[in-house]
Amino acid sequence: MLQGLLQAVQDSSAATAIREGQSLFPWIESVHVLAVTLVIGSIAIVDLRLLGLASRDRSVVQSTMLALPVTWSAFAIAVISGALMFSSNALSYARNPFFQVKLLLIIGAGLNMLVYHLLLGRGASAWLTPELTPHRARIAGGVSLLLWIAIAACGRWIGFTLKILS
């Protein structure tokens, strides 16, 4: 069933145009890389503040409020562009271990974010200085930063291994 769905996605006219066109895939990939860069960069602003390594003159809430609109906008663009690239060779991407790990890491980053925002980040309005940021929030920031670095690394490895592992 999944194989049939992936094949249908790959056989769609949009996927065929992306795969067989001379410049469509590189343009979509460029948009994806820029969007992922904005996602990771804006998340890193908050994570580095949680760790007390950057934006020390801002509260955690200020850093978060400035970064989140950029994060969510860029994430939406990254998902759309990533889905378009995936569609061009869905069967190979789905079998690629780096792609699979990237998806798992994105889920992990999402869960880390949920845990932070729903549980660990309570009282963040009082974290006016890095010294007032609790250890649990620092751990969440460090885990987030590591997850997003790993996501970027897996993303690069997908392109280098797609034909080899197919």
C-alpha positions as CSV (number, residue, x, y, z in Angstrom):
1,M,0.0,0.0,0.0
2,L,2.7,2.5,1.0
3,Q,4.8,1.4,-2.0
4,G,1.8,2.1,-4.3
5,L,1.2,5.6,-2.7
6,L,4.9,6.5,-3.1
7,Q,4.8,5.3,-6.7
8,A,1.7,7.4,-7.4
9,V,3.4,10.5,-5.9
10,Q,6.5,9.9,-7.9
11,D,4.5,9.4,-11.1
12,S,2.5,12.6,-10.7
13,S,2.9,15.3,-13.3
14,A,4.5,17.7,-10.8
15,A,7.0,15.2,-9.7
16,T,7.9,14.3,-13.3
17,A,8.4,18.0,-14.1
18,I,10.7,18.4,-11.1
19,R,12.6,15.3,-11.9
20,E,13.0,15.7,-15.6
21,G,13.2,19.5,-15.9
22,Q,16.7,21.0,-16.2
23,S,16.4,23.7,-13.5
24,L,13.2,23.1,-11.4
25,F,14.9,20.7,-8.9
26,P,17.9,23.0,-8.2
27,W,15.6,26.0,-7.7
28,I,13.4,24.1,-5.3
29,E,16.5,22.8,-3.5
30,S,17.9,26.3,-3.2
31,V,14.6,27.5,-1.6
32,H,14.7,24.5,0.7
33,V,18.2,25.1,1.8
34,L,17.5,28.8,2.5
35,A,14.3,28.0,4.4
36,V,16.1,25.4,6.5
37,T,18.9,27.9,7.2
38,L,16.3,30.4,8.5
39,V,14.6,27.7,10.6
40,I,17.8,26.6,12.2
41,G,19.1,30.1,12.6
42,S,16.0,31.4,14.2
43,I,15.7,28.4,16.5
44,A,19.4,28.8,17.4
45,I,18.8,32.3,18.5
46,V,16.4,31.0,21.2
47,D,18.5,27.9,22.0
48,L,21.6,30.0,22.5
49,R,19.7,32.4,24.7
50,L,18.4,29.5,26.8
51,L,22.0,28.3,27.1
52,G,23.1,31.8,28.1
53,L,25.5,32.0,25.2
54,A,23.8,34.8,23.1
55,S,21.2,37.6,23.4
56,R,22.1,37.9,27.0
57,D,20.5,41.4,27.1
58,R,17.1,40.0,26.1
59,S,14.7,37.8,28.1
60,V,13.9,34.3,26.8
61,V,10.4,35.6,26.0
62,Q,11.7,38.5,24.0
63,S,14.0,36.2,22.0
64,T,11.3,33.7,21.4
65,M,8.7,36.3,20.3
66,L,11.2,37.7,17.8
67,A,12.2,34.4,16.4
68,L,9.0,32.4,16.2
69,P,7.4,34.2,13.2
70,V,10.5,33.6,11.2
71,T,10.8,30.0,12.4
72,W,7.2,29.1,11.5
73,S,7.2,30.9,8.1
74,A,10.5,29.3,7.1
75,F,9.4,25.9,8.4
76,A,6.3,26.0,6.2
77,I,8.4,26.9,3.1
78,A,10.9,24.1,4.1
79,V,8.1,21.5,4.3
80,I,6.6,22.5,1.0
81,S,9.9,22.6,-0.9
82,G,11.0,19.4,0.9
83,A,7.8,17.7,-0.2
84,L,8.3,18.8,-3.8
85,M,11.8,17.4,-3.8
86,F,10.6,14.2,-2.2
87,S,7.9,13.8,-4.8
88,S,10.5,13.8,-7.6
89,N,12.0,10.5,-6.4
90,A,9.7,9.3,-3.6
91,L,10.7,5.6,-3.7
92,S,14.4,6.3,-3.4
93,Y,13.9,9.0,-0.7
94,A,11.7,6.7,1.4
95,R,14.4,4.0,1.4
96,N,17.2,6.3,2.2
97,P,18.4,5.8,5.8
98,F,19.5,9.5,6.1
99,F,16.1,10.7,5.0
100,Q,14.4,8.3,7.5
101,V,16.7,9.5,10.3
102,K,16.1,13.2,9.3
103,L,12.3,12.7,9.6
104,L,12.8,11.0,13.0
105,L,15.0,13.9,14.2
106,I,12.4,16.4,13.0
107,I,9.8,14.6,15.1
108,G,12.2,14.6,18.0
109,A,12.8,18.3,17.6
110,G,9.1,18.9,17.5
111,L,8.6,16.8,20.7
112,N,11.4,18.7,22.4
113,M,9.7,22.0,21.4
114,L,6.3,20.7,22.7
115,V,7.8,19.6,26.0
116,Y,9.6,22.9,26.4
117,H,6.6,25.1,25.5
118,L,4.0,23.0,27.5
119,L,6.1,22.1,30.5
120,L,9.6,23.3,30.9
121,G,9.1,26.9,29.7
122,R,6.5,27.7,32.3
123,G,7.6,30.9,34.1
124,A,9.9,31.9,31.2
125,S,8.7,35.5,31.6
126,A,10.8,35.6,34.8
127,W,14.0,34.5,33.0
128,L,15.2,38.0,32.4
129,T,18.9,37.1,32.5
130,P,20.8,33.9,31.7
131,E,21.5,33.4,35.4
132,L,17.7,33.1,36.0
133,T,17.2,30.5,33.2
134,P,16.6,27.1,34.9
135,H,18.8,24.1,34.2
136,R,15.8,22.2,32.6
137,A,15.4,25.0,30.0
138,R,19.1,25.0,29.2
139,I,19.0,21.3,28.6
140,A,16.0,21.7,26.2
141,G,17.9,24.4,24.3
142,G,21.0,22.2,24.1
143,V,19.0,19.2,22.9
144,S,17.2,21.4,20.3
145,L,20.4,22.8,19.0
146,L,22.0,19.3,18.6
147,L,18.8,17.9,17.0
148,W,18.8,20.7,14.4
149,I,22.5,20.3,13.6
150,A,21.9,16.6,13.1
151,I,18.9,17.3,10.9
152,A,21.0,19.6,8.7
153,A,23.8,16.9,8.5
154,C,21.3,14.2,7.5
155,G,19.8,16.5,4.9
156,R,23.2,16.9,3.3
157,W,23.9,13.2,3.4
158,I,20.6,12.5,1.6
159,G,21.9,14.2,-1.5
160,F,25.2,12.4,-1.4
161,T,23.8,8.9,-0.9
162,L,20.5,9.0,-2.8
163,K,21.8,7.2,-5.9
164,I,24.3,5.0,-4.0
165,L,21.6,3.6,-1.6
166,S,18.8,3.3,-4.1
